[in-house]
Amino acid sequence: MDQRLRDLLAELTGSALHYHVAGFEERTDKEYGRLTLLEHKIAMMLNPLEGNHKELEQLIRQLISALSAGREAEVKFSRSSQSRYGPFAPDL
């Protein structure tokens, strides 16, 4: 896996965990914008023809979607962040 991709994934997952722990009320539009930017940077580095790349992209979308949904999605967020990829560690 490319080091830049690893860095972006670490930044995304670290930020997502911070926003989750800080609570729904504390998040700003700027923070959601940052997650979206990271999501798109990562997507541009993935190969849409490879299954594990598609799965990684779906997991990232689930993670961000769960964060956006607020408190009712806490279980969903936990499941997304504890997927079989740990913190997104497939051999891409």
C-alpha positions as CSV (number, residue, x, y, z in Angstrom):
1,M,0.0,0.0,0.0
2,D,1.3,3.4,-0.9
3,Q,2.6,5.4,2.1
4,R,0.4,8.5,1.2
5,L,-2.7,6.3,1.2
6,R,-1.7,4.9,4.6
7,D,-1.3,8.5,5.9
8,L,-4.7,9.6,4.6
9,L,-6.4,6.5,6.1
10,A,-4.7,7.2,9.5
11,E,-5.8,10.8,9.3
12,L,-9.4,9.8,8.4
13,T,-9.8,7.2,11.1
14,G,-8.1,9.3,13.7
15,S,-10.3,12.2,13.0
16,A,-13.4,10.1,12.8
17,L,-12.6,8.6,16.2
18,H,-12.0,12.0,17.7
19,Y,-15.3,13.3,16.3
20,H,-17.1,10.3,17.7
21,V,-15.6,10.6,21.2
22,A,-16.2,14.4,21.2
23,G,-19.9,13.9,20.6
24,F,-22.4,14.9,18.0
25,E,-23.1,18.3,19.4
26,E,-19.4,19.4,19.2
27,R,-18.9,18.7,15.5
28,T,-18.8,21.5,13.0
29,D,-19.5,21.7,9.2
30,K,-15.8,22.3,8.8
31,E,-15.0,19.0,10.4
32,Y,-17.4,17.1,8.2
33,G,-15.9,18.9,5.2
34,R,-12.5,17.7,6.3
35,L,-13.7,14.1,6.5
36,T,-15.3,14.4,3.0
37,L,-12.1,15.8,1.6
38,L,-10.1,12.9,3.0
39,E,-12.7,10.4,1.7
40,H,-12.3,11.8,-1.8
41,K,-8.5,12.0,-1.7
42,I,-8.5,8.3,-0.7
43,A,-11.0,7.4,-3.4
44,M,-8.8,9.0,-6.0
45,M,-6.0,6.6,-5.0
46,L,-8.1,3.5,-5.2
47,N,-8.6,1.2,-8.2
48,P,-12.4,0.9,-8.7
49,L,-11.8,-2.5,-10.6
50,E,-10.4,-4.2,-7.5
51,G,-12.8,-5.8,-5.0
52,N,-10.8,-4.9,-1.9
53,H,-10.5,-1.3,-3.0
54,K,-14.3,-1.1,-3.5
55,E,-14.9,-2.6,-0.1
56,L,-12.5,-0.1,1.5
57,E,-14.4,2.8,-0.1
58,Q,-17.7,1.4,1.1
59,L,-16.4,1.1,4.6
60,I,-15.2,4.7,4.6
61,R,-18.7,5.8,3.4
62,Q,-20.3,3.8,6.2
63,L,-18.0,5.3,8.8
64,I,-18.7,8.9,7.7
65,S,-22.4,8.1,7.3
66,A,-22.6,6.8,10.8
67,L,-20.9,9.9,12.2
68,S,-23.3,12.1,10.3
69,A,-26.3,10.3,11.8
70,G,-25.5,11.3,15.3
71,R,-26.2,9.4,18.5
72,E,-28.6,6.9,17.0
73,A,-25.8,5.6,14.9
74,E,-23.3,4.9,17.6
75,V,-23.5,1.2,17.2
76,K,-23.2,1.5,13.4
77,F,-20.1,3.6,13.9
78,S,-18.6,1.1,16.2
79,R,-19.2,-1.7,13.8
80,S,-17.7,0.3,10.9
81,S,-14.6,1.2,12.8
82,Q,-14.1,-2.4,14.0
83,S,-14.5,-4.0,10.6
84,R,-12.3,-6.9,9.5
85,Y,-9.9,-4.2,8.2
86,G,-9.1,-3.0,11.7
87,P,-8.1,0.6,10.9
88,F,-8.3,-0.2,7.1
89,A,-5.3,-2.4,6.8
90,P,-5.8,-4.5,3.7
91,D,-2.8,-5.2,1.5
92,L,-3.8,-2.7,-1.3
